[in-house]
Amino acid sequence: MPEYKAPLRDIRFVIDEVLDSGAVYQTLPGYEEATPDLMAAIIEEGAKFAEGVLSPLNQSGDEEGCTWSEDGVKTPAGFPEAYKQFVENGWPSLSADPEFGGQGMPNMLGIVINEMVGTANWSWLMYPGLSHGCIKTLEAHGSAEQKAQYLPKLVAGEWTGTMCLTESQCGSDLGLLRTKAEPQADGSYAITGTKIFISAGEHDMAENIVHIVLARLPDAPEGTKGISLFVVPKFNVNEDGSLGARNAVHCASIEKKMGIKASATCVMNFDGATGYLIGEPNRGLNLMFTFMNTARIGTAIQGLAHAELSYQGALAYARERLAMRSLSGPKNPDGPADPIIVHPDVRRMLLTQKAIAEGSRAMLYYLAMLGDVVDRGDEERAKQADDLMALLTPIAKAFVTEAGFEAANHGVQIFGGHGFIREWGMEQIVRDARIAMLYEGTTGIQALDLLGRKVLGSGGKLLTAFTDQVGEFIAAHDDEPVVEFMDPLGRYKDEWLTLSLAVGEKAMANADEAGAAAVDYLMYAGYVTLGYFWARMAVVAQAKLAAGEGDKDFYEAKLHTARFYFQRLLPRADAHRAALQSGADNLMAMPEALFAL
């Protein structure tokens, strides 16, 4: 397994130089203490925990996996001890509300910590990771009593949280769910049903688990309009905050999975479990989007994490592994062969990994900072940030996980046959990465959300708000040192708008046209969006080099990688454009019976 080293220089580059977060947070009430120096100190401590505590448990956790018994789920050796240290060091409370014991730091800082922790050991992060969405849901929609009862323990990390949506007969189509909620005389509800694929639904790392559950009231209408949201603790909570009797919710089994084997993916049975309504009846799906959108950004981080870890492993191997001679002449004349990093195809894969990881980091940190503006900015500024988040969240979740999986596969390829062998750890990264394209809404679901709801559903307003921002950036930097990035970015930005209009017109005549175009449309949008962030990084790097400031090699590497992205990866958008323009007929014309022939 690659020895993870947190990319602290690149993290600081994005936070301080590209996003200028120190200046941004000075304008957001409550975040004034989030200075660059303080955030750097926190990030460095997070890096030590990720590298020293979690990374060594990544491969062993995969080998051991979780163990189910009637008494509960046992996590791999070292996992509970690592979680105890995580809690003692105060990491769960980093970005939480001080009213409930949080440290009140920006959500972006929490995302940075999650990136490092998740890259070191994604399976382990799954246990505390779902708590963040649980906390956000209760903060936004819980009653005063629910907040007081659950948030202090969740924020402290003494308890963890889950989201319980999926059932065997319904995955993304939540309108089909059957879990019932029967009103009780004391104002609680008896929750009955079975949920599947519940990450961290049962484990031995915290004393209580708080489940956020979707269920139907007896008089609920059919479909998604009849879903309500409930909080259901593993152990009931007494009025004084102490734990009471075990609730009627149990883990029936854990899944045997392709990857993230050290994360317990549970089948949860609710047998008349005591639950409490969150918010208004039949508004559960709307409220759950608080949790789901938080989880979607967290899932996008997984794509970045696996790209980064695979790149680190592949780069170290490519510099040491000797095979064949360079086509342009020996580069290691005193050795029997040249290191494989001299070969163009190996460099193609390494640069693809690097471009995906570093571009995704800039995109996701920006998205996290937008979330902080939504939380703390004035009404107009918060609305603008919320609109940008609405557009960019499905792009980030789907595109970054797809690209991250590609990067993970390149790592195996660079290792050659050794990449296929478990002891090197590269194949684990691929197995772990594969789930990211599935949970929190598949790539196809995110694509329909982007094209159908966010672009066409808003009449193009969400898209034009972003493309206007891109256009303003291009206009401000359309000069010789960086024109090589601005000209193509401008062309793709304009084409994105034209494509959107054309797809919308075709979809008005035939709704299948939107479905047929959706994934290619999202991938097109992803490549263009990542191009925008690479252009922003290139502008900063060019300015630093011109001024003779900082680490010359670092900034030159940025420009080289930006050129690679614009010349080798951004043109992939052209293929996606051609595919989506081909229409729905090549998908829908063949009769179903002919699929079997």
Secondary structure as a PSIPRED ss2 file (coil, helix, strand):
# PSIPRED VFORMAT (PSIPRED V4.0)

   1 M C   1.000  0.000  0.000
   2 P C   1.000  0.000  0.000
   3 E C   1.000  0.000  0.000
   4 Y C   1.000  0.000  0.000
   5 K C   1.000  0.000  0.000
   6 A C   1.000  0.000  0.000
   7 P C   1.000  0.000  0.000
   8 L H   0.000  1.000  0.000
   9 R H   0.000  1.000  0.000
  10 D H   0.000  1.000  0.000
  11 I H   0.000  1.000  0.000
  12 R H   0.000  1.000  0.000
  13 F H   0.000  1.000  0.000
  14 V H   0.000  1.000  0.000
  15 I H   0.000  1.000  0.000
  16 D H   0.000  1.000  0.000
  17 E H   0.000  1.000  0.000
  18 V H   0.000  1.000  0.000
  19 L C   1.000  0.000  0.000
  20 D C   1.000  0.000  0.000
  21 S H   0.000  1.000  0.000
  22 G H   0.000  1.000  0.000
  23 A H   0.000  1.000  0.000
  24 V H   0.000  1.000  0.000
  25 Y H   0.000  1.000  0.000
  26 Q H   0.000  1.000  0.000
  27 T C   1.000  0.000  0.000
  28 L C   1.000  0.000  0.000
  29 P C   1.000  0.000  0.000
  30 G C   1.000  0.000  0.000
  31 Y C   1.000  0.000  0.000
  32 E C   1.000  0.000  0.000
  33 E C   1.000  0.000  0.000
  34 A C   1.000  0.000  0.000
  35 T C   1.000  0.000  0.000
  36 P H   0.000  1.000  0.000
  37 D H   0.000  1.000  0.000
  38 L H   0.000  1.000  0.000
  39 M H   0.000  1.000  0.000
  40 A H   0.000  1.000  0.000
  41 A H   0.000  1.000  0.000
  42 I H   0.000  1.000  0.000
  43 I H   0.000  1.000  0.000
  44 E H   0.000  1.000  0.000
  45 E H   0.000  1.000  0.000
  46 G H   0.000  1.000  0.000
  47 A H   0.000  1.000  0.000
  48 K H   0.000  1.000  0.000
  49 F H   0.000  1.000  0.000
  50 A H   0.000  1.000  0.000
  51 E H   0.000  1.000  0.000
  52 G H   0.000  1.000  0.000
  53 V H   0.000  1.000  0.000
  54 L H   0.000  1.000  0.000
  55 S H   0.000  1.000  0.000
  56 P H   0.000  1.000  0.000
  57 L H   0.000  1.000  0.000
  58 N H   0.000  1.000  0.000
  59 Q H   0.000  1.000  0.000
  60 S H   0.000  1.000  0.000
  61 G H   0.000  1.000  0.000
  62 D H   0.000  1.000  0.000
  63 E H   0.000  1.000  0.000
  64 E H   0.000  1.000  0.000
  65 G C   1.000  0.000  0.000
  66 C C   1.000  0.000  0.000
  67 T E   0.000  0.000  1.000
  68 W E   0.000  0.000  1.000
  69 S E   0.000  0.000  1.000
  70 E C   1.000  0.000  0.000
  71 D C   1.000  0.000  0.000
  72 G E   0.000  0.000  1.000
  73 V E   0.000  0.000  1.000
  74 K E   0.000  0.000  1.000
  75 T C   1.000  0.000  0.000
  76 P C   1.000  0.000  0.000
  77 A C   1.000  0.000  0.000
  78 G C   1.000  0.000  0.000
  79 F H   0.000  1.000  0.000
  80 P H   0.000  1.000  0.000
  81 E H   0.000  1.000  0.000
  82 A H   0.000  1.000  0.000
  83 Y H   0.000  1.000  0.000
  84 K H   0.000  1.000  0.000
  85 Q H   0.000  1.000  0.000
  86 F H   0.000  1.000  0.000
  87 V H   0.000  1.000  0.000
  88 E H   0.000  1.000  0.000
  89 N C   1.000  0.000  0.000
  90 G C   1.000  0.000  0.000
  91 W H   0.000  1.000  0.000
  92 P H   0.000  1.000  0.000
  93 S H   0.000  1.000  0.000
  94 L C   1.000  0.000  0.000
  95 S C   1.000  0.000  0.000
  96 A C   1.000  0.000  0.000
  97 D C   1.000  0.000  0.000
  98 P H   0.000  1.000  0.000
  99 E H   0.000  1.000  0.000
 100 F H   0.000  1.000  0.000
 101 G C   1.000  0.000  0.000
 102 G C   1.000  0.000  0.000
 103 Q C   1.000  0.000  0.000
 104 G C   1.000  0.000  0.000
 105 M C   1.000  0.000  0.000
 106 P C   1.000  0.000  0.000
 107 N H   0.000  1.000  0.000
 108 M H   0.000  1.000  0.000
 109 L H   0.000  1.000  0.000
 110 G H   0.000  1.000  0.000
 111 I H   0.000  1.000  0.000
 112 V H   0.000  1.000  0.000
 113 I H   0.000  1.000  0.000
 114 N H   0.000  1.000  0.000
 115 E H   0.000  1.000  0.000
 116 M H   0.000  1.000  0.000
 117 V H   0.000  1.000  0.000
 118 G H   0.000  1.000  0.000
 119 T H   0.000  1.000  0.000
 120 A H   0.000  1.000  0.000
 121 N C   1.000  0.000  0.000
 122 W H   0.000  1.000  0.000
 123 S H   0.000  1.000  0.000
 124 W H   0.000  1.000  0.000
 125 L H   0.000  1.000  0.000
 126 M H   0.000  1.000  0.000
 127 Y H   0.000  1.000  0.000
 128 P H   0.000  1.000  0.000
 129 G H   0.000  1.000  0.000
 130 L H   0.000  1.000  0.000
 131 S H   0.000  1.000  0.000
 132 H H   0.000  1.000  0.000
 133 G H   0.000  1.000  0.000
 134 C H   0.000  1.000  0.000
 135 I H   0.000  1.000  0.000
 136 K H   0.000  1.000  0.000
 137 T H   0.000  1.000  0.000
 138 L H   0.000  1.000  0.000
 139 E H   0.000  1.000  0.000
 140 A H   0.000  1.000  0.000
 141 H H   0.000  1.000  0.000
 142 G C   1.000  0.000  0.000
 143 S C   1.000  0.000  0.000
 144 A H   0.000  1.000  0.000
 145 E H   0.000  1.000  0.000
 146 Q H   0.000  1.000  0.000
 147 K H   0.000  1.000  0.000
 148 A H   0.000  1.000  0.000
 149 Q H   0.000  1.000  0.000
 150 Y H   0.000  1.000  0.000
 151 L H   0.000  1.000  0.000
 152 P H   0.000  1.000  0.000
 153 K H   0.000  1.000  0.000
 154 L H   0.000  1.000  0.000
 155 V H   0.000  1.000  0.000
 156 A H   0.000  1.000  0.000
 157 G C   1.000  0.000  0.000
 158 E C   1.000  0.000  0.000
 159 W E   0.000  0.000  1.000
 160 T E   0.000  0.000  1.000
 161 G E   0.000  0.000  1.000
 162 T E   0.000  0.000  1.000
 163 M E   0.000  0.000  1.000
 164 C E   0.000  0.000  1.000
 165 L C   1.000  0.000  0.000
 166 T C   1.000  0.000  0.000
 167 E E   0.000  0.000  1.000
 168 S C   1.000  0.000  0.000
 169 Q C   1.000  0.000  0.000
 170 C E   0.000  0.000  1.000
 171 G C   1.000  0.000  0.000
 172 S C   1.000  0.000  0.000
 173 D C   1.000  0.000  0.000
 174 L H   0.000  1.000  0.000
 175 G H   0.000  1.000  0.000
 176 L H   0.000  1.000  0.000
 177 L C   1.000  0.000  0.000
 178 R C   1.000  0.000  0.000
 179 T C   1.000  0.000  0.000
 180 K E   0.000  0.000  1.000
 181 A E   0.000  0.000  1.000
 182 E E   0.000  0.000  1.000
 183 P E   0.000  0.000  1.000
 184 Q C   1.000  0.000  0.000
 185 A C   1.000  0.000  0.000
 186 D C   1.000  0.000  0.000
 187 G C   1.000  0.000  0.000
 188 S C   1.000  0.000  0.000
 189 Y E   0.000  0.000  1.000
 190 A E   0.000  0.000  1.000
 191 I E   0.000  0.000  1.000
 192 T E   0.000  0.000  1.000
 193 G E   0.000  0.000  1.000
 194 T E   0.000  0.000  1.000
 195 K E   0.000  0.000  1.000
 196 I E   0.000  0.000  1.000
 197 F E   0.000  0.000  1.000
 198 I E   0.000  0.000  1.000
 199 S E   0.000  0.000  1.000
 200 A C   1.000  0.000  0.000
 201 G C   1.000  0.000  0.000
 202 E C   1.000  0.000  0.000
 203 H C   1.000  0.000  0.000
 204 D C   1.000  0.000  0.000
 205 M C   1.000  0.000  0.000
 206 A C   1.000  0.000  0.000
 207 E C   1.000  0.000  0.000
 208 N E   0.000  0.000  1.000
 209 I E   0.000  0.000  1.000
 210 V E   0.000  0.000  1.000
 211 H E   0.000  0.000  1.000
 212 I E   0.000  0.000  1.000
 213 V E   0.000  0.000  1.000
 214 L E   0.000  0.000  1.000
 215 A E   0.000  0.000  1.000
 216 R E   0.000  0.000  1.000
 217 L C   1.000  0.000  0.000
 218 P C   1.000  0.000  0.000
 219 D C   1.000  0.000  0.000
 220 A C   1.000  0.000  0.000
 221 P C   1.000  0.000  0.000
 222 E C   1.000  0.000  0.000
 223 G H   0.000  1.000  0.000
 224 T H   0.000  1.000  0.000
 225 K H   0.000  1.000  0.000
 226 G H   0.000  1.000  0.000
 227 I C   1.000  0.000  0.000
 228 S E   0.000  0.000  1.000
 229 L E   0.000  0.000  1.000
 230 F E   0.000  0.000  1.000
 231 V E   0.000  0.000  1.000
 232 V E   0.000  0.000  1.000
 233 P E   0.000  0.000  1.000
 234 K C   1.000  0.000  0.000
 235 F E   0.000  0.000  1.000
 236 N E   0.000  0.000  1.000
 237 V E   0.000  0.000  1.000
 238 N C   1.000  0.000  0.000
 239 E C   1.000  0.000  0.000
 240 D C   1.000  0.000  0.000
 241 G C   1.000  0.000  0.000
 242 S C   1.000  0.000  0.000
 243 L E   0.000  0.000  1.000
 244 G E   0.000  0.000  1.000
 245 A E   0.000  0.000  1.000
 246 R E   0.000  0.000  1.000
 247 N C   1.000  0.000  0.000
 248 A C   1.000  0.000  0.000
 249 V E   0.000  0.000  1.000
 250 H E   0.000  0.000  1.000
 251 C E   0.000  0.000  1.000
 252 A E   0.000  0.000  1.000
 253 S E   0.000  0.000  1.000
 254 I E   0.000  0.000  1.000
 255 E C   1.000  0.000  0.000
 256 K C   1.000  0.000  0.000
 257 K C   1.000  0.000  0.000
 258 M C   1.000  0.000  0.000
 259 G C   1.000  0.000  0.000
 260 I C   1.000  0.000  0.000
 261 K C   1.000  0.000  0.000
 262 A C   1.000  0.000  0.000
 263 S C   1.000  0.000  0.000
 264 A C   1.000  0.000  0.000
 265 T E   0.000  0.000  1.000
 266 C E   0.000  0.000  1.000
 267 V E   0.000  0.000  1.000
 268 M E   0.000  0.000  1.000
 269 N E   0.000  0.000  1.000
 270 F E   0.000  0.000  1.000
 271 D E   0.000  0.000  1.000
 272 G E   0.000  0.000  1.000
 273 A E   0.000  0.000  1.000
 274 T E   0.000  0.000  1.000
 275 G E   0.000  0.000  1.000
 276 Y E   0.000  0.000  1.000
 277 L E   0.000  0.000  1.000
 278 I E   0.000  0.000  1.000
 279 G C   1.000  0.000  0.000
 280 E C   1.000  0.000  0.000
 281 P C   1.000  0.000  0.000
 282 N C   1.000  0.000  0.000
 283 R C   1.000  0.000  0.000
 284 G H   0.000  1.000  0.000
 285 L H   0.000  1.000  0.000
 286 N H   0.000  1.000  0.000
 287 L H   0.000  1.000  0.000
 288 M H   0.000  1.000  0.000
 289 F H   0.000  1.000  0.000
 290 T H   0.000  1.000  0.000
 291 F H   0.000  1.000  0.000
 292 M H   0.000  1.000  0.000
 293 N H   0.000  1.000  0.000
 294 T H   0.000  1.000  0.000
 295 A H   0.000  1.000  0.000
 296 R H   0.000  1.000  0.000
 297 I H   0.000  1.000  0.000
 298 G H   0.000  1.000  0.000
 299 T H   0.000  1.000  0.000
 300 A H   0.000  1.000  0.000
 301 I H   0.000  1.000  0.000
 302 Q H   0.000  1.000  0.000
 303 G H   0.000  1.000  0.000
 304 L H   0.000  1.000  0.000
 305 A H   0.000  1.000  0.000
 306 H H   0.000  1.000  0.000
 307 A H   0.000  1.000  0.000
 308 E H   0.000  1.000  0.000
 309 L H   0.000  1.000  0.000
 310 S H   0.000  1.000  0.000
 311 Y H   0.000  1.000  0.000
 312 Q H   0.000  1.000  0.000
 313 G H   0.000  1.000  0.000
 314 A H   0.000  1.000  0.000
 315 L H   0.000  1.000  0.000
 316 A H   0.000  1.000  0.000
 317 Y H   0.000  1.000  0.000
 318 A H   0.000  1.000  0.000
 319 R H   0.000  1.000  0.000
 320 E H   0.000  1.000  0.000
 321 R C   1.000  0.000  0.000
 322 L E   0.000  0.000  1.000
 323 A C   1.000  0.000  0.000
 324 M C   1.000  0.000  0.000
 325 R C   1.000  0.000  0.000
 326 S C   1.000  0.000  0.000
 327 L C   1.000  0.000  0.000
 328 S C   1.000  0.000  0.000
 329 G C   1.000  0.000  0.000
 330 P C   1.000  0.000  0.000
 331 K C   1.000  0.000  0.000
 332 N C   1.000  0.000  0.000
 333 P C   1.000  0.000  0.000
 334 D C   1.000  0.000  0.000
 335 G C   1.000  0.000  0.000
 336 P C   1.000  0.000  0.000
 337 A C   1.000  0.000  0.000
 338 D C   1.000  0.000  0.000
 339 P E   0.000  0.000  1.000
 340 I H   0.000  1.000  0.000
 341 I H   0.000  1.000  0.000
 342 V H   0.000  1.000  0.000
 343 H C   1.000  0.000  0.000
 344 P H   0.000  1.000  0.000
 345 D H   0.000  1.000  0.000
 346 V H   0.000  1.000  0.000
 347 R H   0.000  1.000  0.000
 348 R H   0.000  1.000  0.000
 349 M H   0.000  1.000  0.000
 350 L H   0.000  1.000  0.000
 351 L H   0.000  1.000  0.000
 352 T H   0.000  1.000  0.000
 353 Q H   0.000  1.000  0.000
 354 K H   0.000  1.000  0.000
 355 A H   0.000  1.000  0.000
 356 I H   0.000  1.000  0.000
 357 A H   0.000  1.000  0.000
 358 E H   0.000  1.000  0.000
 359 G H   0.000  1.000  0.000
 360 S H   0.000  1.000  0.000
 361 R H   0.000  1.000  0.000
 362 A H   0.000  1.000  0.000
 363 M H   0.000  1.000  0.000
 364 L H   0.000  1.000  0.000
 365 Y H   0.000  1.000  0.000
 366 Y H   0.000  1.000  0.000
 367 L H   0.000  1.000  0.000
 368 A H   0.000  1.000  0.000
 369 M H   0.000  1.000  0.000
 370 L H   0.000  1.000  0.000
 371 G H   0.000  1.000  0.000
 372 D H   0.000  1.000  0.000
 373 V H   0.000  1.000  0.000
 374 V H   0.000  1.000  0.000
 375 D H   0.000  1.000  0.000
 376 R H   0.000  1.000  0.000
 377 G C   1.000  0.000  0.000
 378 D C   1.000  0.000  0.000
 379 E H   0.000  1.000  0.000
 380 E H   0.000  1.000  0.000
 381 R H   0.000  1.000  0.000
 382 A H   0.000  1.000  0.000
 383 K H   0.000  1.000  0.000
 384 Q H   0.000  1.000  0.000
 385 A H   0.000  1.000  0.000
 386 D H   0.000  1.000  0.000
 387 D H   0.000  1.000  0.000
 388 L H   0.000  1.000  0.000
 389 M H   0.000  1.000  0.000
 390 A H   0.000  1.000  0.000
 391 L H   0.000  1.000  0.000
 392 L H   0.000  1.000  0.000
 393 T H   0.000  1.000  0.000
 394 P H   0.000  1.000  0.000
 395 I H   0.000  1.000  0.000
 396 A H   0.000  1.000  0.000
 397 K H   0.000  1.000  0.000
 398 A H   0.000  1.000  0.000
 399 F H   0.000  1.000  0.000
 400 V H   0.000  1.000  0.000
 401 T H   0.000  1.000  0.000
 402 E H   0.000  1.000  0.000
 403 A H   0.000  1.000  0.000
 404 G H   0.000  1.000  0.000
 405 F H   0.000  1.000  0.000
 406 E H   0.000  1.000  0.000
 407 A H   0.000  1.000  0.000
 408 A H   0.000  1.000  0.000
 409 N H   0.000  1.000  0.000
 410 H H   0.000  1.000  0.000
 411 G H   0.000  1.000  0.000
 412 V H   0.000  1.000  0.000
 413 Q H   0.000  1.000  0.000
 414 I H   0.000  1.000  0.000
 415 F H   0.000  1.000  0.000
 416 G H   0.000  1.000  0.000
 417 G H   0.000  1.000  0.000
 418 H H   0.000  1.000  0.000
 419 G H   0.000  1.000  0.000
 420 F H   0.000  1.000  0.000
 421 I C   1.000  0.000  0.000
 422 R H   0.000  1.000  0.000
 423 E H   0.000  1.000  0.000
 424 W H   0.000  1.000  0.000
 425 G C   1.000  0.000  0.000
 426 M H   0.000  1.000  0.000
 427 E H   0.000  1.000  0.000
 428 Q H   0.000  1.000  0.000
 429 I H   0.000  1.000  0.000
 430 V H   0.000  1.000  0.000
 431 R H   0.000  1.000  0.000
 432 D H   0.000  1.000  0.000
 433 A H   0.000  1.000  0.000
 434 R H   0.000  1.000  0.000
 435 I H   0.000  1.000  0.000
 436 A H   0.000  1.000  0.000
 437 M H   0.000  1.000  0.000
 438 L C   1.000  0.000  0.000
 439 Y C   1.000  0.000  0.000
 440 E C   1.000  0.000  0.000
 441 G C   1.000  0.000  0.000
 442 T C   1.000  0.000  0.000
 443 T H   0.000  1.000  0.000
 444 G H   0.000  1.000  0.000
 445 I H   0.000  1.000  0.000
 446 Q H   0.000  1.000  0.000
 447 A H   0.000  1.000  0.000
 448 L H   0.000  1.000  0.000
 449 D H   0.000  1.000  0.000
 450 L H   0.000  1.000  0.000
 451 L H   0.000  1.000  0.000
 452 G H   0.000  1.000  0.000
 453 R H   0.000  1.000  0.000
 454 K H   0.000  1.000  0.000
 455 V H   0.000  1.000  0.000
 456 L H   0.000  1.000  0.000
 457 G C   1.000  0.000  0.000
 458 S C   1.000  0.000  0.000
 459 G C   1.000  0.000  0.000
 460 G C   1.000  0.000  0.000
 461 K H   0.000  1.000  0.000
 462 L H   0.000  1.000  0.000
 463 L H   0.000  1.000  0.000
 464 T H   0.000  1.000  0.000
 465 A H   0.000  1.000  0.000
 466 F H   0.000  1.000  0.000
 467 T H   0.000  1.000  0.000
 468 D H   0.000  1.000  0.000
 469 Q H   0.000  1.000  0.000
 470 V H   0.000  1.000  0.000
 471 G H   0.000  1.000  0.000
 472 E H   0.000  1.000  0.000
 473 F H   0.000  1.000  0.000
 474 I H   0.000  1.000  0.000
 475 A H   0.000  1.000  0.000
 476 A H   0.000  1.000  0.000
 477 H C   1.000  0.000  0.000
 478 D C   1.000  0.000  0.000
 479 D C   1.000  0.000  0.000
 480 E H   0.000  1.000  0.000
 481 P H   0.000  1.000  0.000
 482 V H   0.000  1.000  0.000
 483 V H   0.000  1.000  0.000
 484 E H   0.000  1.000  0.000
 485 F H   0.000  1.000  0.000
 486 M H   0.000  1.000  0.000
 487 D H   0.000  1.000  0.000
 488 P H   0.000  1.000  0.000
 489 L H   0.000  1.000  0.000
 490 G H   0.000  1.000  0.000
 491 R H   0.000  1.000  0.000
 492 Y H   0.000  1.000  0.000
 493 K H   0.000  1.000  0.000
 494 D H   0.000  1.000  0.000
 495 E H   0.000  1.000  0.000
 496 W H   0.000  1.000  0.000
 497 L H   0.000  1.000  0.000
 498 T H   0.000  1.000  0.000
 499 L H   0.000  1.000  0.000
 500 S H   0.000  1.000  0.000
 501 L H   0.000  1.000  0.000
 502 A H   0.000  1.000  0.000
 503 V H   0.000  1.000  0.000
 504 G H   0.000  1.000  0.000
 505 E H   0.000  1.000  0.000
 506 K H   0.000  1.000  0.000
 507 A H   0.000  1.000  0.000
 508 M H   0.000  1.000  0.000
 509 A H   0.000  1.000  0.000
 510 N C   1.000  0.000  0.000
 511 A C   1.000  0.000  0.000
 512 D H   0.000  1.000  0.000
 513 E H   0.000  1.000  0.000
 514 A H   0.000  1.000  0.000
 515 G H   0.000  1.000  0.000
 516 A H   0.000  1.000  0.000
 517 A H   0.000  1.000  0.000
 518 A H   0.000  1.000  0.000
 519 V H   0.000  1.000  0.000
 520 D H   0.000  1.000  0.000
 521 Y H   0.000  1.000  0.000
 522 L H   0.000  1.000  0.000
 523 M H   0.000  1.000  0.000
 524 Y H   0.000  1.000  0.000
 525 A H   0.000  1.000  0.000
 526 G H   0.000  1.000  0.000
 527 Y H   0.000  1.000  0.000
 528 V H   0.000  1.000  0.000
 529 T H   0.000  1.000  0.000
 530 L H   0.000  1.000  0.000
 531 G H   0.000  1.000  0.000
 532 Y H   0.000  1.000  0.000
 533 F H   0.000  1.000  0.000
 534 W H   0.000  1.000  0.000
 535 A H   0.000  1.000  0.000
 536 R H   0.000  1.000  0.000
 537 M H   0.000  1.000  0.000
 538 A H   0.000  1.000  0.000
 539 V H   0.000  1.000  0.000
 540 V H   0.000  1.000  0.000
 541 A H   0.000  1.000  0.000
 542 Q H   0.000  1.000  0.000
 543 A H   0.000  1.000  0.000
 544 K H   0.000  1.000  0.000
 545 L H   0.000  1.000  0.000
 546 A H   0.000  1.000  0.000
 547 A H   0.000  1.000  0.000
 548 G C   1.000  0.000  0.000
 549 E C   1.000  0.000  0.000
 550 G C   1.000  0.000  0.000
 551 D C   1.000  0.000  0.000
 552 K H   0.000  1.000  0.000
 553 D H   0.000  1.000  0.000
 554 F H   0.000  1.000  0.000
 555 Y H   0.000  1.000  0.000
 556 E H   0.000  1.000  0.000
 557 A H   0.000  1.000  0.000
 558 K H   0.000  1.000  0.000
 559 L H   0.000  1.000  0.000
 560 H H   0.000  1.000  0.000
 561 T H   0.000  1.000  0.000
 562 A H   0.000  1.000  0.000
 563 R H   0.000  1.000  0.000
 564 F H   0.000  1.000  0.000
 565 Y H   0.000  1.000  0.000
 566 F H   0.000  1.000  0.000
 567 Q H   0.000  1.000  0.000
 568 R H   0.000  1.000  0.000
 569 L H   0.000  1.000  0.000
 570 L C   1.000  0.000  0.000
 571 P C   1.000  0.000  0.000
 572 R H   0.000  1.000  0.000
 573 A H   0.000  1.000  0.000
 574 D H   0.000  1.000  0.000
 575 A H   0.000  1.000  0.000
 576 H H   0.000  1.000  0.000
 577 R H   0.000  1.000  0.000
 578 A H   0.000  1.000  0.000
 579 A H   0.000  1.000  0.000
 580 L H   0.000  1.000  0.000
 581 Q H   0.000  1.000  0.000
 582 S C   1.000  0.000  0.000
 583 G C   1.000  0.000  0.000
 584 A C   1.000  0.000  0.000
 585 D H   0.000  1.000  0.000
 586 N H   0.000  1.000  0.000
 587 L H   0.000  1.000  0.000
 588 M H   0.000  1.000  0.000
 589 A C   1.000  0.000  0.000
 590 M C   1.000  0.000  0.000
 591 P C   1.000  0.000  0.000
 592 E H   0.000  1.000  0.000
 593 A H   0.000  1.000  0.000
 594 L H   0.000  1.000  0.000
 595 F H   0.000  1.000  0.000
 596 A H   0.000  1.000  0.000
 597 L C   1.000  0.000  0.000
